[in-house]
Structures are given as C-alpha cells and as structure tokens.
C-alpha cells in the first residue's frame, strides 16, 4: 500500500500544479484597451469583456483635461491608429490620427469632445478605435453629456 501511495503521489501532485497554473488567465498577448482621464485609469477591458460597451460621462469639470486611450493588439501598439468620435447617425465628427511605432497612449483633449457635444446638441457620442489591424474599428464607449443620467468617472 505504501508503495502505491509513493508512485501515485508524484504524478497527482504534478497534475494539480499544472491545473493550478493553467487556471489563471492572463491579458498578455490579447486584445484590450485602457481609458485614462488625466493619467487616472477610469476604464479597462480585455478579452471577452470587449463586447460590453460602456459609457463615460464628461462635463465642463473635465474641460482642461485629456482623455488617453491605450489599445493593445497582442501586447503591441497598432499601425495607422485612429480615435474617432461619431454621432448617433454614425457620422464622423472628429478623427485623431496617431503615429506608428509609438506605444504611448493616444491623447484627445476633452474640450474638443465637449465642443462636439454642444455643437451637435447630443446627449451621447461614440468613441471608436481603428487601426490597420482593426480596419472596421471598435466602439470603446459612449460619451454621455452632463444631461444624461449616468454615473460620473
């Protein structure tokens, strides 16, 4: 009996260790994004969370701040990156283009977004990311005005 326990203990221990290690999921190598308001992380989505569009409320309190988007394609920055603001009719209102090879975040002045909200008299606009790797783009979140009933960042 003691011999049986010694022979089975090692393989079972090794199996348990392997299962424990593979049960942890890692975002490295996957697709995802992070949103910052003046270097403060306010939103983060990776992997399967990417299908859940979220919202962010912006108002005059944030007028002098920057919105920073960091988007990851398998841990790498994309090529020919764009951040685009669209209205409810899917019309492009603003497009920022960012250089290739720069892993730094893509900065968008919030005052420009607020001007679009006011000009369009819209309670919500949509912020999209696109690149060579994602040519059709991806909705990252909806930008809500101060009039909308949502939580603030």
C-alpha positions as CSV (number, residue, x, y, z in Angstrom):
1,X,0.0,0.0,0.0
2,X,2.8,2.4,0.9
3,X,4.5,1.7,-2.5
4,X,1.2,2.6,-4.3
5,X,0.9,5.9,-2.5
6,X,4.5,6.8,-3.3
7,X,4.0,6.0,-7.0
8,X,0.8,8.0,-7.4
9,X,1.7,11.0,-5.2
10,X,4.2,12.5,-7.6
11,X,2.1,12.4,-10.8
12,X,-1.0,13.6,-9.0
13,X,1.0,16.5,-7.4
14,X,2.4,17.4,-10.8
15,X,-1.1,17.3,-12.4
16,X,-2.5,19.5,-9.6
17,X,0.3,22.1,-10.1
18,X,-0.3,22.2,-13.9
19,X,-4.0,22.6,-13.5
20,X,-3.5,25.4,-11.0
21,X,-1.1,27.3,-13.3
22,X,-3.3,27.0,-16.3
23,X,-6.4,28.1,-14.5
24,X,-5.1,31.7,-14.3
25,X,-5.9,33.8,-17.3
26,X,-3.5,36.5,-18.5
27,X,-4.3,39.5,-20.6
28,X,-0.8,39.5,-22.1
29,X,-0.9,38.7,-25.8
30,X,-4.6,39.5,-26.0
31,X,-6.6,42.4,-27.3
32,X,-7.8,45.2,-24.9
33,X,-7.8,48.8,-24.0
34,X,-7.5,51.2,-21.1
35,X,-9.0,54.7,-20.8
36,X,-7.4,57.4,-18.6
37,X,-8.6,60.8,-17.6
38,X,-5.5,62.9,-16.7
39,X,-3.5,59.8,-16.1
40,X,-6.1,58.2,-13.8
41,X,-7.4,54.8,-15.0
42,X,-11.2,55.0,-15.4
43,X,-11.9,52.1,-17.7
44,X,-10.2,48.8,-18.7
45,X,-11.4,46.0,-20.9
46,X,-9.6,42.9,-22.2
47,X,-10.6,39.7,-24.0
48,X,-14.3,38.7,-23.6
49,X,-15.1,42.0,-21.8
50,X,-14.6,43.8,-25.2
51,X,-18.1,43.1,-26.3
52,X,-19.6,45.0,-23.4
53,X,-19.8,48.7,-24.5
54,X,-19.7,51.1,-21.5
55,X,-20.3,54.7,-21.0
56,X,-18.3,57.7,-19.6
57,X,-19.9,61.0,-18.6
58,X,-17.9,64.1,-19.4
59,X,-18.8,67.7,-18.5
60,X,-17.1,71.1,-18.1
61,X,-15.3,69.9,-15.0
62,X,-13.0,67.9,-17.3
63,X,-12.6,70.6,-20.0
64,X,-8.9,71.2,-19.4
65,X,-8.0,67.5,-19.1
66,X,-7.0,64.9,-21.6
67,X,-8.6,61.6,-22.4
68,X,-5.9,58.9,-23.1
69,X,-6.7,55.7,-24.9
70,X,-4.2,52.8,-24.8
71,X,-5.2,50.0,-27.1
72,X,-3.3,46.7,-27.3
73,X,-3.1,44.2,-30.2
74,X,-1.4,41.1,-28.7
75,X,0.5,43.4,-26.4
76,X,1.6,45.7,-29.3
77,X,0.5,49.1,-30.5
78,X,-1.4,49.1,-33.8
79,X,-0.3,50.8,-37.0
80,X,-2.2,53.8,-38.5
81,X,-4.2,54.3,-35.3
82,X,-7.3,56.5,-35.2
83,X,-9.6,57.6,-32.5
84,X,-12.9,58.7,-33.9
85,X,-15.9,60.4,-32.5
86,X,-19.2,59.6,-34.2
87,X,-22.8,60.7,-33.6
88,X,-26.0,58.6,-33.4
89,X,-26.2,58.5,-37.2
90,X,-22.7,57.0,-37.4
91,X,-21.3,60.3,-38.9
92,X,-17.7,61.0,-38.2
93,X,-17.5,64.3,-36.2
94,X,-13.8,64.2,-35.3
95,X,-10.8,61.9,-36.2
96,X,-7.4,61.9,-34.5
97,X,-4.6,60.1,-36.2
98,X,-1.6,58.7,-34.3
99,X,1.9,57.8,-35.4
100,X,3.1,54.2,-35.9
101,X,5.6,52.6,-33.6
102,X,4.6,54.7,-30.6
103,X,3.3,52.6,-27.8
104,X,2.3,55.7,-25.8
105,X,-1.3,56.4,-25.3
106,X,-3.4,58.3,-27.8
107,X,-4.4,61.7,-26.2
108,X,-7.6,63.5,-27.0
109,X,-8.4,66.9,-25.5
110,X,-11.7,66.7,-23.6
111,X,-12.5,70.3,-24.5
112,X,-12.7,69.3,-28.2
113,X,-15.2,66.5,-27.3
114,X,-17.3,68.9,-25.3
115,X,-17.4,71.3,-28.2
116,X,-18.7,68.4,-30.4
117,X,-21.4,67.6,-27.8
118,X,-22.5,71.2,-27.7
119,X,-22.4,71.7,-31.5
120,X,-24.4,68.5,-32.1
121,X,-26.8,69.1,-29.2
122,X,-26.3,65.4,-28.4
123,X,-26.6,63.7,-25.0
124,X,-24.3,60.9,-26.3
125,X,-21.5,60.4,-28.8
126,X,-19.5,57.3,-29.5
127,X,-15.7,56.9,-29.3
128,X,-14.2,54.4,-31.7
129,X,-10.7,53.0,-32.2
130,X,-9.4,51.7,-35.5
131,X,-6.0,50.7,-37.0
132,X,-4.5,48.6,-39.8
133,X,-5.1,45.6,-37.5
134,X,-8.7,46.6,-36.9
135,X,-9.8,48.5,-40.0
136,X,-13.6,48.4,-39.3
137,X,-13.0,49.9,-35.9
138,X,-14.3,49.1,-32.4
139,X,-16.7,51.0,-30.3
140,X,-14.9,51.6,-27.0
141,X,-17.5,53.5,-25.1
142,X,-20.3,56.0,-25.3
143,X,-19.6,59.6,-24.2
144,X,-22.5,60.9,-22.2
145,X,-23.2,64.6,-21.6
146,X,-23.9,66.1,-18.2
147,X,-27.6,65.9,-19.0
148,X,-27.5,62.1,-19.2
149,X,-28.4,60.1,-16.1
150,X,-25.2,58.1,-15.7
151,X,-22.5,57.8,-13.1
152,X,-19.5,60.1,-13.4
153,X,-16.0,58.7,-13.6
